Amino acid sequence: MKDHKVIVYSTTTCPYCVYAKEYLKEKGVAFEDKNVGLDRAAGEEMVKKSGQMGVPVIDIDGNIIVGFQPDAFDELLSK
């Protein structure tokens, strides 16, 4: 599997954030987790990238996915 740059913007209390991170872990995908509830700069970065206030926001190689969307993750990770 190709190395991908993956960032997960999440919060501590978001169940879909947990699902997204667990899914990526199960696939063996390394990712950086940025908790936007604790890190204001990460929150601002997420909004700038996605235009969204909700989490999770997943950045895979510069492609932005909003929400837990395993099919979209798989499509980008297969490239």
Secondary structure, 3 states (H helix, E strand, C coil): CCCCCEEEEECCCCHHHHHHHHHHHHCCCCCEEEECCCCHHHHHHHHHHHCCCCCCEEEECCEEEECCCHHHHHHHHCC
